[in-house]
Amino acid sequence: MKADYQILIVDDDESIRRMLAAVLEREGYQTVAARDGEAGLALFRSASPDIVLMDIRMPGLNGIEAMSAMLRHRPGAAVILMTAFADLDTAVRAIKNGVFDFVIKPFDLAEISLLVNRAYQIREMRREIGLLQHELSETYRLDRFITSDPAMRQLCRAIERVAQHNASVVIHGESGVGKELLAASLHYNGPRAARPFVKVNCGAIPEGLLESEFFGHEKGAFTGAVARRTGRFEHADGGTLFLDEVGELPLALQVKLLRALQDREFERVGGDRTLRVNVRLVAATNRNLEEMVAAGTFRQDLYYRLNVVSLSIPPLRQRPSDIPLLAAHFLRKFAAEHQREIDGFDDHALAIMQRYSWPGNVRELSNAVERAVVMSSGRTLFTEDLPLPIVEACRPAPAEPRQPRQLKELVRNFEAGVIAQALDRNQGNRSRTASELGISRRALLYKLHELNLDAGDCADSVALCE
């Protein structure tokens, strides 16, 4: 907001001070004024104005001397010098020493407004960039990683150490485990945090465009190159270049990448001027690069150049204790995004999520929770809100159906039970047992032999007798 900006006007001419204050206040700025360099410098130190408009020729401390003291006190301050034509060379030299711009007297008030507004916009842009960088640094702080898994905690400690150095890093892990998040954490927790973090997905760019994507091209370098293009290496100068799915790089480009990493220099496609950059490289892959080296599909010298430090992210199925923590985090995030009031997960839904193997890892979990938030009809997420494939994968396998027994076996078992009970009641006497059952003694003896019944089958273990 312009109303939050204060402009210091330093000029020994009172009419100019009043005129400039009136114009700038009409545009919404606050103003303070000083009649010479010493008073202006004192106000600069006490009031901390955002922009300074200052004449060069003043009695006592002149504008150049006051400007130098101001920039020593607060480097980057926006100082605009007002100068006569005779002092033009002095003003140009001052710009090289950090002055924002200058205007020649007699000046047009519209020109002053234009310069001040441009200084305001640039300062606002820098402020927003600073806030964004602070937000990114907060987002990727290692103590904010959501994990209770010992292996992940050890990985966080390794990131903290590695982030302080410029060594190349290869991050190994399955798709969806968070390799890009880890790469960003390496960047934003290190000395390059204020410089660019540039990402390239090597598997998503057509092979014919990869070289131009990395190194840029000159106008006319190939059909369709209608203008010069800056490559990712130039964009990442001073910062970090993240190569995702580095195993997808074609062999021809691997050679040029190796040279850029070793010598820190390259040429744009179609160009002959050698460009030098200072880039830290972080690569990620879900493939086994050592096996690719053995198969001849990945250069051994590039592998060793990249693999100075190797970090591995365990898949989600190997750290089940992180599932409820991550699920709760995604629930809060997506409930806010979709403006839903949701308290948490039903116990059964949470148990299913912990039993599921999550082949898509954290990315799949995030998508599943967002789907549940969108589909839910209350303040609790239930099993039916989860994606059906996840629920189906966690259903217990149906029990093997019991084979129906043959009728003959059922009849045999029934007869054996009836005869054994009758023998017990008759204390093993076969004649009385046969009479009770309404069969002949001979038939009973046949049944006893057929059913393998003897005295041990009677409850009282009484010997069979006549």
C-alpha positions in Angstrom: 0.0 0.0 0.0 1.3 3.5 -1.0 0.0 4.9 2.3 2.5 2.7 4.1 5.4 4.2 2.1 7.3 7.2 3.4 9.3 9.4 1.0 12.2 11.6 2.2 12.6 14.8 0.1 16.0 16.5 0.5 16.5 19.9 -1.2 17.7 23.3 -0.2 14.9 25.0 -2.2 11.8 25.1 0.0 9.5 25.7 -3.0 10.7 22.4 -4.6 10.2 20.5 -1.3 6.7 21.8 -1.0 5.8 21.1 -4.6 7.2 17.5 -4.5 5.4 16.8 -1.2 2.1 18.0 -2.6 2.4 15.9 -5.7 3.5 12.7 -3.9 0.9 13.0 -1.1 -1.8 13.4 -3.7 -0.7 10.0 -5.0 -1.1 8.5 -1.6 2.5 8.5 -0.2 3.6 9.9 3.1 6.4 12.5 2.9 9.0 14.1 5.2 11.5 16.8 4.1 14.9 18.1 4.9 16.7 21.3 3.7 20.3 19.9 3.4 22.3 16.7 3.4 23.0 16.6 7.1 19.4 17.0 8.1 18.4 14.5 5.4 20.9 11.9 6.7 19.6 12.3 10.2 16.0 11.8 9.1 17.0 8.8 7.0 18.5 7.2 10.1 15.6 8.0 12.4 12.5 7.7 10.2 13.8 4.9 7.8 12.0 6.2 4.7 11.4 3.8 1.8 12.4 6.1 -1.0 14.7 9.2 -1.0 14.4 12.2 -3.5 17.6 14.2 -3.1 19.3 17.1 -4.8 23.0 16.8 -5.5 24.1 20.5 -5.0 23.4 21.6 -1.4 25.4 23.6 1.1 27.3 21.5 3.6 26.9 17.8 3.0 26.1 17.5 -0.6 23.8 14.8 -2.2 26.5 12.4 -3.3 28.1 12.4 0.2 24.7 12.0 1.9 23.7 9.2 -0.6 27.0 7.3 0.1 26.3 7.5 3.9 22.7 6.4 3.4 23.7 3.4 1.4 26.3 2.4 3.9 23.7 2.6 6.6 21.0 0.7 4.6 22.3 -1.0 1.4 19.5 -1.3 -1.2 17.7 1.9 -0.2 16.0 3.5 -3.2 17.7 6.9 -3.7 16.7 9.1 -6.6 19.1 12.0 -7.3 17.9 15.4 -8.7 20.6 17.0 -10.7 21.4 19.9 -13.0 22.7 18.9 -16.5 26.2 19.9 -15.5 26.2 17.1 -12.8 25.0 14.4 -15.2 28.4 12.5 -15.2 28.4 12.5 -11.4 24.8 11.1 -11.4 25.7 8.4 -13.8 28.6 7.3 -11.7 26.4 7.4 -8.7 24.1 4.8 -10.3 27.0 2.5 -10.6 27.4 2.8 -6.9 23.9 1.9 -6.0 21.7 4.9 -6.7 18.2 3.8 -8.0 18.0 6.5 -10.7 18.3 10.3 -11.4 16.2 13.1 -12.9 17.6 16.3 -14.5 16.4 19.7 -13.4 14.3 21.4 -14.4 12.1 18.3 -14.3 8.6 17.4 -15.2 6.4 16.4 -12.2 5.0 13.5 -14.2 8.6 12.2 -14.6 9.1 12.4 -10.8 5.9 10.5 -10.3 6.9 7.8 -12.8 10.3 7.3 -11.1 8.9 7.1 -7.6 6.1 4.7 -8.7 8.7 2.5 -10.4 10.8 2.5 -7.2 7.7 1.6 -5.2 6.8 -1.3 -7.5 10.3 -2.7 -7.4 10.4 -2.5 -3.6 7.0 -4.1 -3.4 8.2 -6.9 -5.7 11.3 -7.4 -3.6 9.2 -7.5 -0.4 6.9 -10.1 -1.9 9.9 -12.2 -3.0 11.4 -11.9 0.5 8.1 -13.1 2.0 7.9 -15.9 -0.5 11.5 -17.0 0.3 10.7 -16.8 4.0 7.5 -18.9 3.4 9.5 -21.5 1.4 12.2 -21.7 4.0 9.5 -22.3 6.7 7.7 -24.9 4.5 10.9 -26.9 4.0 12.3 -26.6 7.5 13.5 -30.0 8.5 11.8 -29.9 11.9 8.5 -29.7 10.1 8.8 -33.0 8.3 5.9 -35.2 9.3 7.4 -38.5 10.4 7.9 -40.7 13.5 9.8 -43.3 11.6 13.5 -43.8 12.7 14.8 -44.2 9.2 13.1 -41.0 8.1 14.5 -39.1 11.1 17.9 -40.4 10.2 17.4 -39.2 6.7 16.4 -35.7 8.0 19.7 -35.5 9.9 21.6 -36.5 6.8 19.8 -33.7 4.8 20.7 -31.2 7.4 24.4 -32.0 7.0 24.4 -32.4 3.2 22.4 -29.1 2.6 25.4 -27.0 3.9 27.6 -28.2 1.0 27.7 -28.0 -2.7 28.2 -31.7 -3.4 26.0 -33.4 -6.1 23.3 -35.6 -4.6 21.3 -38.5 -6.0 18.0 -39.3 -4.3 16.6 -42.8 -4.7 13.1 -43.8 -4.1 9.9 -45.2 -5.6 7.5 -42.9 -7.4 5.4 -40.8 -5.0 7.7 -41.0 -1.9 8.6 -37.3 -2.0 11.9 -37.0 -3.9 11.1 -33.5 -5.1 10.3 -32.4 -1.5 13.6 -33.8 -0.3 15.5 -32.0 -3.1 13.7 -28.7 -2.2 14.7 -29.2 1.4 18.3 -29.6 0.4 18.1 -26.3 -1.4 16.1 -24.2 1.1 18.1 -25.4 4.1 21.4 -24.5 2.6 23.4 -21.4 1.6 21.8 -21.2 -1.8 18.2 -20.7 -0.4 17.9 -17.2 -1.8 18.9 -18.3 -5.3 16.7 -20.2 -7.8 15.5 -23.7 -7.3 14.9 -25.0 -10.9 13.2 -28.3 -11.7 13.5 -30.4 -14.8 11.5 -33.7 -15.3 13.8 -35.6 -17.7 11.1 -38.1 -18.5 8.4 -35.5 -19.5 10.4 -33.6 -22.2 10.7 -35.0 -25.7 14.3 -36.2 -26.4 14.7 -33.7 -29.3 14.0 -30.7 -27.0 16.1 -31.8 -24.0 19.4 -30.1 -25.0 17.6 -26.8 -25.7 15.7 -27.2 -22.3 19.0 -27.6 -20.5 21.3 -25.2 -22.3 19.0 -22.9 -24.3 19.4 -22.0 -27.9 20.2 -19.1 -30.2 17.7 -17.7 -32.7 17.6 -19.8 -35.9 19.4 -22.7 -34.3 16.7 -25.1 -35.6 13.3 -24.9 -37.2 11.0 -23.1 -34.9 13.8 -21.3 -32.9 12.4 -17.8 -33.7 14.2 -16.2 -30.7 17.0 -16.8 -28.3 16.0 -19.0 -25.4 17.6 -19.2 -21.9 18.1 -22.8 -20.7 17.6 -24.3 -17.2 21.3 -24.1 -16.4 21.3 -20.3 -16.8 18.1 -20.0 -14.8 19.6 -22.0 -12.0 22.9 -20.0 -11.8 23.9 -19.6 -8.2 21.1 -22.0 -7.1 20.1 -25.6 -7.5 19.1 -27.6 -10.6 16.9 -30.6 -9.8 16.9 -33.3 -12.4 13.9 -35.6 -11.7 13.9 -39.1 -13.3 17.6 -38.6 -14.4 17.7 -42.2 -15.5 15.5 -41.2 -18.5 18.3 -39.0 -20.0 19.5 -40.2 -23.5 23.2 -41.1 -23.7 24.0 -38.3 -26.2 22.8 -35.7 -23.7 24.6 -37.4 -20.8 27.9 -36.5 -22.4 27.0 -32.8 -22.5 25.6 -32.8 -19.0 28.8 -34.3 -17.7 30.9 -31.5 -19.3 28.6 -28.8 -17.9 29.0 -30.4 -14.4 32.7 -30.8 -14.5 33.7 -27.5 -16.2 30.7 -25.4 -15.2 30.4 -24.2 -18.7 28.4 -24.8 -21.9 27.2 -23.3 -25.1 23.6 -22.7 -26.2 22.4 -24.8 -29.1 23.5 -23.1 -32.3 25.8 -20.7 -30.4 29.6 -20.4 -30.1 29.8 -18.3 -26.9 30.8 -20.3 -23.8 28.7 -19.5 -20.8 29.8 -20.2 -17.2 27.4 -21.0 -14.4 27.6 -22.0 -10.7 25.0 -24.6 -10.2 24.5 -27.3 -7.6 23.0 -30.5 -9.0 20.5 -32.7 -7.3 19.1 -35.7 -9.2 16.4 -38.2 -8.4 15.4 -41.6 -9.8 13.2 -44.6 -9.2 15.5 -46.8 -11.3 18.7 -48.6 -10.3 21.5 -46.5 -11.9 24.1 -49.1 -11.1 22.3 -51.7 -13.1 21.8 -49.1 -16.0 25.6 -48.5 -15.9 26.2 -52.3 -16.2 23.8 -52.5 -19.1 25.4 -49.6 -20.9 22.3 -47.3 -20.8 23.8 -44.8 -18.3 27.4 -43.4 -18.4 29.6 -44.6 -15.6 31.5 -41.3 -15.4 28.3 -39.3 -15.1 27.0 -41.7 -12.5 30.1 -41.1 -10.3 29.9 -37.4 -10.9 26.3 -37.3 -9.8 26.5 -39.8 -7.0 28.8 -38.0 -4.6 26.1 -38.3 -1.9 23.3 -40.9 -2.2 20.1 -40.6 -0.2 17.2 -43.1 -0.2 13.6 -42.5 0.9 11.9 -45.6 2.2 8.5 -46.4 0.7 5.4 -45.7 2.8 4.6 -49.4 3.4 7.9 -49.7 5.3 7.0 -46.9 7.7 3.3 -47.6 8.7 3.6 -45.3 11.8 3.7 -42.3 9.4 0.4 -43.2 7.7 -1.9 -41.7 10.4 0.3 -38.7 10.8 0.3 -38.0 7.1 -3.4 -38.7 6.7 -4.2 -36.2 9.5 -2.0 -33.6 7.8 -3.7 -34.1 4.4 -7.1 -34.0 6.0 -6.4 -30.6 7.5 -5.0 -29.3 4.3 -7.8 -30.5 2.0 -10.6 -29.7 4.5 -9.3 -26.1 4.4 -9.0 -26.1 0.6 -12.5 -27.5 0.1 -14.0 -25.5 2.9 -15.2 -28.6 4.8 -15.5 -29.0 8.6 -14.2 -32.5 9.2 -12.9 -33.8 12.6 -11.1 -36.9 11.6 -11.2 -40.5 10.5 -13.5 -43.4 11.6 -11.4 -46.1 13.4 -12.2 -48.7 10.7 -11.2 -46.3 7.9 -8.0 -45.5 9.6 -7.3 -49.2 10.1 -7.8 -49.9 6.4 -5.4 -47.1 5.5 -2.8 -48.7 7.8 -3.3 -52.1 6.3 -3.1 -50.9 2.7 0.3 -51.2 1.0 0.2 -47.8 -0.8 2.0 -48.7 -4.1 1.8 -45.0 -5.0 3.2 -44.0 -1.7 2.6 -40.5 -0.2 1.2 -39.1 -3.4 -1.5 -41.9 -3.5 -2.3 -41.3 0.2 -2.7 -37.6 -0.5 -5.1 -38.3 -3.4 -7.1 -40.8 -1.3 -7.6 -38.3 1.6 -8.6 -35.6 -0.8 -11.2 -37.9 -2.4 -12.5 -38.8 1.0 -12.8 -35.1 2.0 -14.8 -34.4 -1.2 -17.0 -37.5 -0.9 -17.8 -37.3 2.8 -21.2 -36.1 4.0 -20.4 -35.5 7.6 -17.7 -34.5 10.0 -16.1 -37.9 10.1 -14.5 -39.8 7.2 -15.7 -43.4 6.9 -14.6 -46.4 4.9 -17.1 -45.7 2.2 -15.5 -42.3 1.6 -12.2 -44.0 0.7 -11.4 -45.0 -2.9 -13.0 -48.4 -3.6 -9.7 -50.1 -4.8 -8.1 -49.4 -1.4 -11.1 -50.8 0.5 -11.3 -53.9 -1.7 -7.6 -54.6 -1.4 -7.9 -54.7 2.4 -10.9 -57.0 2.6 -10.1 -60.4 4.2 -9.9 -63.2 1.8 -13.1 -65.3 1.8 -12.8 -68.6 3.7 -12.5 -71.8 1.7 -16.1 -73.2 1.4 -16.6 -76.4 3.4 -17.1 -79.4 1.2 -20.4 -81.0 1.9 -19.9 -84.5 3.5 -21.3 -87.5 1.7 -24.7 -88.8 3.0 -23.1 -92.2 3.7 -20.6 -90.6 6.1 -23.4 -88.7 7.9 -25.4 -91.9 8.4 -22.4 -93.8 9.6 -21.6 -91.2 12.2 -25.2 -91.1 13.4 -25.5 -94.9 13.8 -22.2 -95.0 15.7 -23.4 -92.4 18.2 -26.8 -94.1 18.8 -25.2 -97.6 19.3 -22.5 -96.2 21.6 -25.1 -94.5 23.8 -27.3 -97.6 24.0 -24.3 -99.7 25.0 -23.5 -97.2 27.8 -27.0 -97.4 29.1 -26.9 -101.2 29.1 -23.5 -101.4 30.6 -22.0 -103.0 27.5 -24.5 -105.9 27.4 -25.0 -106.6 23.7 -28.2 -108.7 24.0 -30.0 -105.9 26.0 -28.6 -103.3 23.6 -29.8 -105.1 20.5 -33.3 -105.5 22.1 -33.4 -101.8 22.9 -32.4 -100.9 19.4 -35.0 -103.3 18.0 -32.4 -105.3 16.0 -31.1 -108.9 16.3 -27.9 -109.6 18.3 -26.2 -110.7 15.1 -27.1 -107.4 13.4 -25.7 -105.5 16.4 -22.4 -107.5 16.2 -22.2 -106.8 12.5 -22.7 -103.0 13.1 -20.1 -103.1 15.9 -17.6 -104.6 13.5 -18.5 -102.3 10.7 -18.3 -99.2 12.8 -15.1 -100.3 14.6 -16.9 -99.9 18.0 -15.4 -101.6 21.1 -15.5 -101.0 24.8 -13.3 -97.9 24.4 -16.1 -96.2 22.6 -18.4 -96.4 25.6 -18.5 -93.4 27.9 -18.0 -95.5 31.0 -15.3 -97.7 29.3 -17.2 -100.8 30.3 -16.1 -104.0 28.5 -18.6 -105.5 26.1 -20.3 -108.6 27.6 -23.0 -111.0 26.9 
